[in-house]
Amino acid sequence: MLENVKKKINKDYLNSEVSKVEDGDLDMVMDNKEAIDKKLNSSGMKKYAELGKLMFGMLKDYRRGEYTAPPWFTIAAIGLVLLYVFNPMDMIPDFLPGVGYVDDFALFTVAVRFIESDLHAYLDWKISEAKEANA
């Protein structure tokens, strides 16, 4: 079963699904921030909670027009991954004990791998903004 999930969630899956993300989807992510945070913190995905916070921060700053550096692929990938994590009825329903979060882990990991440099750039930008504010 795990092998089937790994085969379904790969670079091609991410690319095909990212192309379907629209602005309204990003609004939905932002509107459900608390529920997504809760799921990341309460499920077996705690190690991803900090990355999720960083993704929300990037998405929020992007939506405000404060951070314009990331390509649309990165913003759409963040939207896709956070909506997927939020959705309890995905490839493997989250209510299945033990395996319910496997697909969430897989998609999150694949997405982070592709947007990692943009997350680092965003973090560097946040640090420089904080330094300028304190100067």
C-alpha positions in Angstrom: 0.0 0.0 0.0 2.8 2.4 0.9 4.5 1.7 -2.4 1.4 2.6 -4.3 1.2 6.0 -2.5 4.8 6.7 -3.2 4.2 5.9 -6.9 1.2 8.2 -7.0 2.8 11.1 -5.1 5.9 12.1 -7.0 7.3 15.0 -9.0 4.8 14.5 -11.9 1.9 14.4 -9.5 3.1 17.6 -7.8 3.6 19.4 -11.1 0.2 18.4 -12.4 -1.7 19.4 -9.3 0.2 22.7 -8.8 -1.0 23.9 -12.2 -4.6 23.6 -10.9 -4.1 25.9 -7.9 -5.8 29.3 -8.1 -6.0 32.4 -6.0 -9.2 31.3 -4.3 -7.4 28.1 -3.2 -4.8 30.3 -1.4 -7.6 32.2 0.3 -9.0 28.9 1.5 -5.6 28.0 2.9 -5.4 31.3 4.8 -8.9 31.0 6.1 -8.2 27.5 7.5 -4.8 28.3 9.0 -5.8 27.3 12.5 -7.2 24.0 11.5 -4.2 23.2 9.4 -1.8 24.2 12.2 -3.8 22.0 14.6 -3.6 19.0 12.3 0.1 19.5 11.8 0.7 19.7 15.5 -1.6 17.0 16.6 -0.9 14.3 14.0 2.3 12.5 13.4 3.4 15.5 11.4 4.9 17.5 14.3 8.3 17.7 12.6 6.6 19.4 9.7 4.8 22.0 11.9 7.7 24.5 11.8 7.9 24.1 8.0 4.1 24.7 7.9 4.5 27.9 9.9 7.2 29.1 7.5 5.0 28.2 4.5 2.0 30.1 6.0 4.3 33.1 6.7 5.5 33.1 3.1 2.0 32.8 1.8 0.8 35.6 4.0 3.6 38.0 3.1 3.1 37.1 -0.6 -0.7 37.8 -0.4 0.0 41.2 1.2 2.5 42.0 -1.5 5.4 42.3 0.9 7.4 39.4 -0.4 7.3 39.1 -4.2 10.4 37.0 -4.8 8.9 33.4 -5.0 7.8 32.0 -8.4 4.1 31.1 -8.7 5.1 27.4 -8.6 6.3 27.8 -5.1 3.2 29.7 -3.9 0.9 27.2 -5.6 2.9 24.2 -4.2 2.5 25.7 -0.7 -1.3 26.1 -1.3 -1.6 22.6 -2.7 0.3 21.0 0.2 -1.6 22.8 2.9 -5.0 22.2 1.3 -4.1 18.5 0.9 -3.1 18.3 4.6 -6.3 20.0 5.6 -8.5 17.7 3.5 -9.4 14.6 5.6 -10.6 12.6 2.5 -7.5 12.5 0.4 -5.8 9.5 -1.2 -5.7 7.7 2.1 -8.4 9.0 4.5 -6.8 10.5 7.6 -9.2 8.7 10.0 -7.5 5.3 9.1 -5.3 4.5 12.1 -1.6 4.2 11.4 -1.7 4.9 7.7 -4.0 7.9 7.4 -1.2 10.4 7.2 1.2 8.6 4.9 0.0 10.4 1.8 0.1 13.7 3.7 3.7 13.0 4.7 4.6 12.0 1.2 3.2 15.1 -0.6 4.6 17.4 2.1 8.1 15.9 1.6 8.0 16.0 -2.2 6.8 19.7 -2.1 9.5 20.7 0.4 12.1 19.1 -1.7 11.1 21.3 -4.7 10.6 24.6 -2.9 13.4 24.3 -0.3 15.6 27.0 -1.8 12.7 29.4 -1.9 11.9 28.6 1.8 15.5 29.4 2.6 15.4 32.6 0.6 12.2 33.6 2.4 13.8 32.9 5.8 16.8 35.0 4.9 14.5 37.8 3.8 12.5 37.6 7.1 15.8 37.8 9.1 17.0 40.8 7.1 13.6 42.5 7.6 13.8 41.9 11.3 17.3 43.3 11.4 16.3 46.5 9.5 13.3 46.9 11.8 15.6 46.7 14.9 18.2 49.1 13.4 
